[in-house]
Amino acid sequence: MSSYTKLLNNLESLKLERFRTFLPNYLNEVAKREIPFTDALLELVGKELDFRNERASKIQIAVSTFPYNKTLSDFDFQPYINKSRLLDLESLRFMENKENVLFLDLLGLIKNSLSCALGIAAAKKRYINYFISCNDLIMQLNKAHAENHL
């Protein structure tokens, strides 16, 4: 068995999926462009990390039970909505500062859409979060209290 085949098998055993996928073509490119070994390795590891982060954020979004899969870039900003403030919230600085965000509006759809957009932004950065409506939360708390599981 060649060392190349052993390398591919080892990458598969280590579950380095992207690394293994990009390796064959990348080795040719490294040889052509005379890329230093550490730079080539750094790029391949970067591709693996990007793949894992993307997969983890997709899983986090799926388990967070968002009713909408939209980001702020999908949002139709009305004139009465402070767009720059919302874009600042999307940076998630409020989470790092341990601050709360409260949306007040007569229409529930806007609050839910904005909450989902911020939750998805957080999930993409691998913050664990969960979407639940206030009504559902109160119902679950009442049920748990009635069953002595609060």
Beta strands, then each sheet from edge to edge (+ up, - down):
end
